[in-house]
């Protein structure tokens, strides 16, 4: 997977010449989002990491206009198979982005020195499944079914929902290269965005 880290501070300095570090208002949000969306549509990177290091406060309007709108469009497949991770968020930035995402029942993966977390709204059973994928790095529906003691179609639905929400990557292939792939259909491996 090709990854690109976007330093929001640098991007904002380029777009807005006033030197403000705050990420506030819809107008500023629209301009920044449109720039990031061009990257998502035009570049080969499949994972965009938005790095908030060195930025100021985030208000609800900005969070809704930039993060919630991009996550919503990602979930509806407007950018193709692209993924988004947020990095370097302060607690107050996390809180305001979380409110914007929760109101639309959206979620995004964030990373910090202390580890990863989900910001926004995600059902408990999907959080549990995501924890399994993140812990193992790679997981098949059969492996999830066995470890959780659930039906294959249930584990498949959970993993597929995480993929559709762009919280895991889906690869075609075998999880154990010593075992033959079933001839009955495709086998997918669901992989952590942080692998």
C-alpha positions, 0 to 999 in steps of 0.5 A: 500500500502506498502511503502519504503523510500530509502535514496540515500545518505546512499545507495550511501555511501554503493555502492561508498566508495569515499564519494562523494555526487554528482550523476554524470555519467552513470557508477555510475548511472547504479550501483545505478539504478540496486540496486534500480531495485532489490528492485522494483522486489524483495520486497513487497513494491509497492511504492518506495520513493527515498529521495535525502536529503543530496545528491549533484548535479545531472547531466543529464547523471545520471538523464537519466540513473537512473530516466528516465530509471526507470520511462520508465520501470515503465510505460511499466510495467517491475516491475509490479504494482510499483510506484515511488516518489521523495523526498527532491530534490533541485531546481537544482536536480529538473531541471536536472531530469526534463530535462531528463524526458521531453526529453523522454516525461516522468513524475514523482511525487515529494514531498517537504515540500511545497507540491507535483509537477510533474517533466517532461512532462505531458499533461495539461488535465492530470495535471488537472485530477491529481490535482483533485485526489490529492485534493480529495485523492480518485476519481472514473470516475463517480465523475470526469465526474460529476465535470468536466462535461465530458463524462464517457469514457473521465474521465475513459481514463484520470484516466487510463492514470494517472494510467498507468503513475504510478501517481495514484493508482487504487483500485477495489471497491466502493467509497461510501460504502452506495451505491451498486456497479454497476453490469455492470462491475468493478468500480475502485477508483483512489487514490493519491500516497500520501494518 
